[in-house]
Amino acid sequence: MIYYILIKKRKRNWADIFLSAMSILFYAYGNVKLVYFLIFEVILNYCIYRFISISTKKDKHNLKKIFLFIGVSLNLFILFYYKYYNFFIENWNEIFKTQHSFKTLIVPLGISFITFQQIAFLVDAYRDEVGQCNLLEYIVFVTFFPHISSGPIITQDQFLPVLRNKEREQINWEKIDRGFFLFAFGLGKKILLADVFGQAVDWGYGNISGLNAVSMFLITVFYSFQIYFDFSGYSDMAIGISWMLNLDLPVNFDSPYQACSVNEFWKRWHISLTRFLTKYIYIPLGGNRKGKIRTWFNTLLVFLCSGIWHGASWMFVLWGAIHGIAMIVTKEVRNHNFRMSRRLSRILTLLFVNFTWIIFRTSGFSELHEIFNAFLRGGILIDNRLFQFFGLTSNSRYALICGIVLVLLTVMVLLVVVFMPNAKQITEKMKFRTVYGIAAIGVIVLCILHFSSVSMFVYFNF
């Protein structure tokens, strides 16, 4: 309300100050102490940006390079220290049989997103793509609360023009209605779907040794659903909030399970990360312009970066490497004019993605080995302890019926994510009616009633 009053009175700077303050308060909700980290990061990077800008005006190209190098290095060092230091020490101790101690570190919320976003800004400034950006605009750009914790990784050309647009001063009720509906849609995905599947997944991964092949396979499918609805739910909520504030965020999630190849999957899943890695790593390394072997190397390196970006674990590295190899194979197969039906391509891509999510979810190679052993166990009945998470009885007398119901539920959800338009597409086409508003309020009320069992978003960990 205060934001709209300030906007309506054309006090845009005060509105941005208010928006920045609310964003910092949102960040402080996770851990008040980490607000100092956020403020330090913002001021440090803005100062480096100013030094790059001054060097541009004075036509000192070498000085620009030095400041860019300092800025990128400092950002990567901070990211390494908080997120990868203990992982590095653990592997160092393992390889060299040393006993270096670990540090008790609290990883700042959204550190990977914040780091990449600010690196992109500095590189764009070095390339003379930014122009003038005052401190207030930069603070809003970095801290804008709908995206700071789980993305998207926005670039200055995607956000600053929207922030400066005079249309912000007009209250757009249609956009507010759509934003509210999309926010409710995303919240429902998170709490009513992702968290329900997540509870089943957590139980399954805690009882791998007691699961047969069918139950284990269902657990892996449930994790595919969990991370899908979790990430898409957050993306919908972020865009919905930005619409309600008469701003825009780029699409970060576009029905990835409808992809017919690994290449297409990465154009639909975490789009902003793909864009960052392509623009700031893949293309500067030469992209596909320096021969086949170099293209393969660049592709694999980008996906290794994607893997390690997600977390300090060899499982993430392996997950990234497998996707990189799959991307290379897919491109080579396409270059040799090999064709298959879209239906078969979609099935194979979905199976591949589901398989790689197993690696993504596991804590280590020993757990991965346990899961593969579970796939080799006999038995066709679903473990009746799974039923409790979906409101079904765990009574063994009804195991077959409940198993059939659970399989039908799984197939129904799969059909929705594979064939139906996503929430943003639905919201953009809808014409507001009172019944939609009532439905959105109903979803929010239902979510509030389930808040006691809510978990944090999967991508908060990254």
Salt bridges, closest charged atoms under 4 A:
ASP16 OD1 - ARG168 NH2 2.87
ASP124 OD1 - LYS279 NZ 3.72
ASP128 OD1 - LYS64 NZ 3.27
GLU129 OE1 - LYS279 NZ 3.84
GLU137 OE2 - ARG164 NE 2.90
GLU169 OE1 - ARG10 NE 3.50
GLU169 OE2 - ARG12 NH2 3.23
GLU174 OE2 - ARG178 NH2 2.59
ASP195 OD1 - LYS190 NZ 2.92
ASP202 OD1 - ARG361 NH2 2.97
ASP230 OD2 - LYS190 NZ 2.87
ASP236 OD2 - LYS189 NZ 2.71
ASP248 OD2 - LYS175 NZ 3.22
GLU264 OE2 - ARG268 NE 2.98
GLU332 OE1 - LYS292 NZ 3.46
ASP383 OD2 - ARG385 NH2 2.74
GLU428 OE2 - LYS424 NZ 2.39
